[in-house]
Every structure is written in structure tokens, then in C-alpha cells.
Amino acid sequence: MSFSHWTRIIDNMNYLYYEHKSSQVCMVKEDERMYHTCLSTHNYLNEMCLMNGSSLKGRQEAFIYQMKTKKFIPVVVNISKHEVYFPTKSKKAHDCIWINYANIQNVMYYHSYCRISFKDGTFLDCDHPKRIRNSMHLIFRFLNKNTPF
């Protein structure tokens, strides 16, 4: 797979998660799934961060320092493209999904869940709507603080 093709996949990705049975990261865009062999979601996100100039740990530490948060830390892969992934659950949970902030069109919050609609017309229902709202608010603040006009 060429680098330009790989970049287009990343740009259009709605969310990703780790499939333990196959030891692969599954990247979902529209109704298409693409797989990348990796040891964990953490390792995959670190690879993406390194492709954009620094490590996952460094990017998360920068986010923690600026936003004063300690849990459910988003991963800022590329500030200029607003490519930020945030977890829906604890990153230790086997069914944790990492959502691409850049591809979110709208979020509808309900009592026990929220529905995230993506720019391609698909959607994802997630538990913990207050946590999702808080994560998105922190990402919005971080991007506004760090993106030049």
C-alpha cells in the first residue's frame, strides 16, 4: 500500500478499535473496514503520531499539561487536520473504540447514550454521554488554543 493511499485511509477514518482474535487494529470509514496488524491500539496510535513528528506519550503529556486532565486522554495525531482520537471507554477495556474527532458531523446526547454522526452519513452509539461530551469539549478547547487562525 502506498503512503498516499495510507494517508487517505487515515484522513477518512471514523473510528478504530482492536480485534484481539486477529491481533489487528480495525479502522472503520463509511461501511468499510480496513485492518492493520499491530500489537495493540496503543502501538498503532504511537505509529501514527511518529508519522506526524512525535511520540504518543509526548502528545498525551502535552494534552494533560494544557488541559489539566488525568483520565481518558485523547491522542492528538495532527493538529492542522484536527485529527484527534478519543476513547469511548477505559483504554484497558477490550471493547474500547477510538473516535476520530475530525470526522464528527454531529452528536446527539440522550440520557444513557449518545449518537455520534459522522460526515459520511454513518453513526455510532456510545455509552457514557457525559464522558464523551467532556472529551469533545476538551479537544475543542485544545484545538482552539493550539491552531493558528
C-alpha positions as CSV (number, residue, x, y, z in Angstrom):
1,M,0.0,0.0,0.0
2,S,1.5,3.4,-1.0
3,F,2.0,6.2,1.5
4,S,-0.6,8.5,-0.2
5,H,-3.2,5.7,-0.2
6,W,-2.5,5.1,3.5
7,T,-2.8,8.8,4.2
8,R,-6.2,8.9,2.5
9,I,-7.4,6.0,4.7
10,I,-6.3,7.8,7.8
11,D,-8.0,11.0,6.8
12,N,-11.3,9.4,6.2
13,M,-11.3,7.1,9.2
14,N,-14.3,7.5,11.5
15,Y,-13.1,5.3,14.4
16,L,-10.8,2.4,15.2
17,Y,-10.7,-0.5,17.6
18,Y,-8.5,-3.5,18.4
19,E,-9.6,-7.0,17.4
20,H,-7.9,-9.4,19.8
21,K,-8.7,-12.6,17.9
22,S,-6.8,-11.4,14.8
23,S,-4.3,-9.1,16.6
24,Q,-5.2,-6.3,14.3
25,V,-6.4,-2.7,14.5
26,C,-9.7,-2.3,12.6
27,M,-10.2,1.1,11.0
28,V,-13.7,2.0,10.1
29,K,-14.8,4.5,7.5
30,E,-18.3,4.6,6.0
31,D,-19.2,1.0,6.0
32,E,-15.7,-0.2,5.0
33,R,-13.3,-1.9,7.4
34,M,-9.5,-1.9,6.9
35,Y,-7.1,-3.8,9.0
36,H,-3.5,-3.2,10.2
37,T,-1.5,-5.8,12.0
38,C,-0.3,-4.3,15.3
39,L,0.3,-5.4,18.9
40,S,-2.3,-3.0,20.3
41,T,-4.2,0.1,19.7
42,H,-1.6,2.0,21.7
43,N,1.1,0.8,19.4
44,Y,-0.9,1.8,16.3
45,L,-1.6,5.3,17.7
46,N,2.1,5.7,18.5
47,E,3.0,4.8,14.9
48,M,0.5,7.4,13.6
49,C,1.9,10.0,16.0
50,L,5.5,9.2,14.9
51,M,4.5,9.6,11.3
52,N,3.4,13.2,12.3
53,G,6.5,14.1,14.2
54,S,6.5,13.0,17.9
55,S,5.5,10.1,20.1
56,L,2.2,9.2,21.6
57,K,3.5,9.7,25.1
58,G,4.7,13.2,24.2
59,R,1.5,14.2,22.7
60,Q,-0.6,12.9,25.6
61,E,1.7,14.7,28.1
62,A,1.2,17.9,26.2
63,F,-2.6,17.5,26.3
64,I,-2.5,16.7,30.0
65,Y,-0.3,19.7,30.7
66,Q,-2.5,22.2,28.8
67,M,-6.0,20.8,29.7
68,K,-5.3,19.7,33.3
69,T,-7.0,16.3,32.8
70,K,-5.9,12.9,34.0
71,K,-8.3,10.3,32.6
72,F,-9.5,9.4,29.1
73,I,-6.7,11.3,27.4
74,P,-7.2,12.0,23.7
75,V,-4.4,11.4,21.2
76,V,-3.6,14.5,19.0
77,V,-2.2,12.9,15.9
78,N,-2.3,16.0,13.6
79,I,-3.4,19.4,14.9
80,S,-3.8,21.1,11.5
81,K,-6.2,18.4,10.3
82,H,-7.9,18.3,13.7
83,E,-7.1,14.6,13.7
84,V,-7.6,13.7,17.4
85,Y,-8.7,10.3,18.7
86,F,-10.5,9.9,22.0
87,P,-11.5,6.7,23.7
88,T,-15.1,5.8,24.5
89,K,-14.1,3.7,27.5
90,S,-11.0,3.0,29.5
91,K,-8.1,2.2,27.1
92,K,-7.7,-1.1,29.0
93,A,-11.2,-2.2,28.1
94,H,-11.2,-4.9,25.4
95,D,-14.0,-3.1,23.5
96,C,-12.6,0.4,23.7
97,I,-13.3,2.4,20.5
98,W,-11.1,5.4,19.5
99,I,-13.2,8.0,17.6
100,N,-11.7,10.5,15.1
101,Y,-12.8,13.9,16.2
102,A,-12.1,15.4,12.7
103,N,-14.9,13.2,11.1
104,I,-17.7,14.0,13.5
105,Q,-20.6,15.9,12.0
106,N,-22.9,16.0,15.0
107,V,-23.5,14.4,18.4
108,M,-27.0,13.8,19.9
109,Y,-26.9,13.3,23.7
110,Y,-29.5,11.2,25.4
111,H,-29.9,10.0,29.0
112,S,-27.8,6.8,28.8
113,Y,-26.1,7.0,25.5
114,C,-25.1,9.4,22.7
115,R,-25.2,9.0,18.9
116,I,-22.2,10.3,17.0
117,S,-22.9,11.1,13.4
118,F,-20.0,11.2,11.0
119,K,-19.5,13.3,7.9
120,D,-20.0,10.3,5.6
121,G,-23.6,9.7,7.0
122,T,-22.8,6.8,9.3
123,F,-23.2,6.9,13.1
124,L,-22.1,5.2,16.2
125,D,-24.0,4.8,19.5
126,C,-21.8,5.1,22.6
127,D,-22.4,4.7,26.4
128,H,-21.3,7.4,28.9
129,P,-22.6,10.5,27.1
130,K,-21.2,12.9,29.8
131,R,-17.7,11.5,29.3
132,I,-18.0,11.8,25.5
133,R,-19.2,15.4,25.9
134,N,-16.4,16.3,28.2
135,S,-13.8,14.7,25.9
136,M,-15.1,16.6,22.9
137,H,-15.2,19.9,24.9
138,L,-11.5,19.4,26.0
139,I,-10.5,18.6,22.4
140,F,-12.3,21.7,21.1
141,R,-10.5,23.9,23.7
142,F,-7.1,22.3,22.9
143,L,-7.5,22.8,19.1
144,N,-8.7,26.4,19.5
145,K,-5.7,27.1,21.8
146,N,-3.1,25.5,19.5
147,T,-4.4,26.1,16.0
148,P,-3.4,29.4,14.3
149,F,-6.1,31.5,12.8
